[in-house]
Amino acid sequence: MGLKIDFDLRTRGEELPDAFLDPYELELMFDNTRRSLGAALERKFGAVVCAEHAQAPSFTISGVYDNENEEMDIRYHVDTCCQHFLLRVMQILNQRA
């Protein structure tokens, strides 16, 4: 089983009259976020599997762009087959580069 990455990217709040990003630009930002975060996770975890269960981790990336504050909040949710592998995945996730 290969690496599974799901994205849940959305907006919240009313769009400001003089918004920094229009709906088209927001969708471009979401597409770029999917590509860049997906590629980074593939680089780090493409060949990583649990030594005991031979399963890859799965990721859900949630992002909410707040129209009123014009800020994006990104969160990672990691699923693994066991606690020991979760610790290993988190160690790799937190490494630089």
C-alpha positions in Angstrom: 0.0 0.0 0.0 1.4 3.4 -1.1 1.4 6.7 0.6 -2.1 8.2 0.9 -2.5 12.0 1.1 -5.9 13.7 1.3 -6.4 17.4 1.3 -9.3 19.4 2.8 -8.6 23.0 1.8 -11.4 25.6 2.2 -12.2 29.2 3.0 -14.0 30.7 5.9 -15.7 34.0 6.5 -16.9 36.8 4.2 -14.6 37.9 1.4 -13.4 41.5 2.0 -14.3 44.1 -0.6 -10.6 44.8 -1.3 -9.5 41.2 -0.7 -5.8 40.4 -1.3 -6.8 37.2 -3.2 -9.8 36.8 -5.5 -11.5 33.4 -5.8 -9.3 32.4 -8.8 -6.1 33.3 -6.9 -7.3 31.4 -3.9 -7.8 28.3 -6.0 -4.3 28.7 -7.4 -3.0 29.0 -3.9 -4.8 25.8 -2.9 -3.5 24.0 -6.0 0.0 25.1 -5.2 -0.4 24.1 -1.6 -1.5 20.6 -2.7 1.4 20.2 -5.1 4.1 21.5 -2.8 3.0 19.7 0.4 2.2 16.6 -1.5 5.6 16.6 -3.1 7.4 17.2 0.2 5.5 14.3 1.9 6.3 12.0 -1.1 10.0 12.9 -0.8 10.1 12.2 2.9 7.7 9.2 3.1 7.6 7.6 -0.4 9.7 4.6 0.8 8.8 4.6 4.5 6.8 1.7 5.8 6.3 0.2 9.2 9.0 -2.5 9.9 6.4 -4.6 11.7 3.3 -4.2 9.6 4.7 -3.2 6.2 2.2 -0.3 5.9 2.8 3.3 4.9 1.5 6.2 6.8 -1.5 8.2 5.6 -1.9 12.0 5.8 -4.8 14.4 5.8 -3.8 18.0 5.3 -6.5 20.4 6.4 -6.3 24.1 5.5 -8.6 26.9 6.2 -8.1 30.3 4.6 -9.8 33.0 6.7 -11.1 35.6 4.3 -11.5 38.2 7.0 -7.9 37.9 8.4 -6.4 36.8 5.1 -4.5 34.0 6.9 -4.1 30.3 6.1 -4.1 27.7 8.9 -2.6 24.3 7.9 -2.9 21.2 10.0 -1.5 17.7 9.5 -3.3 14.6 10.6 -1.2 11.4 10.5 -2.6 7.8 10.6 -0.4 4.8 11.1 -0.9 1.2 11.9 0.7 1.4 15.3 2.0 3.8 18.0 5.6 2.9 17.5 5.4 3.7 13.7 3.6 7.0 14.5 6.6 8.0 16.6 8.9 7.2 13.7 6.7 9.2 11.3 6.6 12.2 13.5 10.4 12.1 13.9 10.8 12.2 10.1 8.0 14.8 9.7 9.8 17.1 12.1 13.2 16.8 10.5 14.4 19.8 8.5 14.8 19.6 4.7 
